[in-house]
Amino acid sequence: MKPGTSTKVRQVFRVVDDDHYVFDWYDTHDGNEAKTMEITYTRR
C-alpha cells in the first residue's frame, strides 16, 4: 500500500453471546480479500 491510496475494507461485528463479541477487519488488494485484524471482546 502506498501513501495517498485507498483500499476497500469490510468490517464485521459478531455478537457471540451476551458476554462475547468479535470485530473482524478485511482488506481487499488486487481483488483478493484477506482478514487483517480480529479483536475479541469479553465482558468482565
C-alpha positions as YAML, in Angstrom:
chain: A
units: angstrom
residues:
- id: 1
  name: MET
  ca: [0.00, 0.00, 0.00]
- id: 2
  name: LYS
  ca: [1.27, 3.45, -0.91]
- id: 3
  name: PRO
  ca: [0.60, 6.74, 0.87]
- id: 4
  name: GLY
  ca: [-2.42, 8.56, -0.54]
- id: 5
  name: THR
  ca: [-4.09, 5.44, -1.97]
- id: 6
  name: SER
  ca: [-7.36, 3.95, -0.77]
- id: 7
  name: THR
  ca: [-8.27, 0.35, -0.05]
- id: 8
  name: LYS
  ca: [-11.67, -1.30, 0.16]
- id: 9
  name: VAL
  ca: [-12.36, -2.71, 3.62]
- id: 10
  name: ARG
  ca: [-15.14, -4.73, 5.20]
- id: 11
  name: GLN
  ca: [-15.83, -4.60, 8.93]
- id: 12
  name: VAL
  ca: [-17.76, -7.37, 10.65]
- id: 13
  name: PHE
  ca: [-19.04, -7.14, 14.24]
- id: 14
  name: ARG
  ca: [-20.26, -10.51, 15.58]
- id: 15
  name: VAL
  ca: [-22.18, -10.99, 18.80]
- id: 16
  name: VAL
  ca: [-21.24, -14.45, 20.07]
- id: 17
  name: ASP
  ca: [-23.35, -14.23, 23.24]
- id: 18
  name: ASP
  ca: [-24.20, -11.61, 25.88]
- id: 19
  name: ASP
  ca: [-20.62, -11.59, 27.17]
- id: 20
  name: HIS
  ca: [-18.51, -12.08, 24.00]
- id: 21
  name: TYR
  ca: [-18.16, -10.01, 20.83]
- id: 22
  name: VAL
  ca: [-15.74, -10.27, 17.89]
- id: 23
  name: PHE
  ca: [-14.69, -7.50, 15.49]
- id: 24
  name: ASP
  ca: [-13.11, -8.60, 12.18]
- id: 25
  name: TRP
  ca: [-11.44, -6.34, 9.60]
- id: 26
  name: TYR
  ca: [-10.92, -7.42, 5.97]
- id: 27
  name: ASP
  ca: [-8.80, -5.57, 3.36]
- id: 28
  name: THR
  ca: [-9.12, -6.04, -0.40]
- id: 29
  name: HIS
  ca: [-5.94, -5.92, -2.51]
- id: 30
  name: ASP
  ca: [-5.83, -6.82, -6.21]
- id: 31
  name: GLY
  ca: [-9.38, -8.23, -5.96]
- id: 32
  name: ASN
  ca: [-8.50, -10.62, -3.11]
- id: 33
  name: GLU
  ca: [-9.98, -10.14, 0.33]
- id: 34
  name: ALA
  ca: [-7.87, -11.00, 3.37]
- id: 35
  name: LYS
  ca: [-8.65, -10.86, 7.07]
- id: 36
  name: THR
  ca: [-6.13, -8.46, 8.58]
- id: 37
  name: MET
  ca: [-7.38, -7.98, 12.13]
- id: 38
  name: GLU
  ca: [-9.55, -9.67, 14.75]
- id: 39
  name: ILE
  ca: [-10.40, -8.25, 18.17]
- id: 40
  name: THR
  ca: [-12.23, -10.39, 20.72]
- id: 41
  name: TYR
  ca: [-14.10, -8.61, 23.49]
- id: 42
  name: THR
  ca: [-15.12, -10.28, 26.75]
- id: 43
  name: ARG
  ca: [-17.26, -8.69, 29.42]
- id: 44
  name: ARG
  ca: [-15.50, -8.51, 32.79]
...
